[in-house]
Amino acid sequence: MKHSVEPLVDVLKAARHDQAQSQRALSEQTGIPQSRLSLIENGAVDLRVSTLLQIARSLELEVMLVPRRTVPLVHAITREAGSTAEQQPLYRLDDRDD
């Protein structure tokens, strides 16, 4: 059974771009050849977990496994944490407008 790592690679690539970092700079930081980084970002090679961790941590990201049932909550929290809009609570204990 094959699963696409494309969403993971997209996050890594976006983080690299957000930090205005070139593949060459990331290569120097991680020790992974730039040509290999290019292949990874283009989906041309299967990404090893150790390589994923190495790249992610170099980009100030952390790879975590969470129970599948909590994925919507994790998405909501991370989406909210990245928002520049006024912070809103993710839940309410009751219907009061305190």
Buried (B, 14 or more C-beta within 10 A) or exposed (E): EEEEBEEBBEBBBEBBEEEEBEBEBBBEBBEBEBEBBEBBBEEEEEBEEEBBEBBBEBBEBEEEEEEEEEEEEEEEEEEEEEEEEEEEEEEEEEEEEE
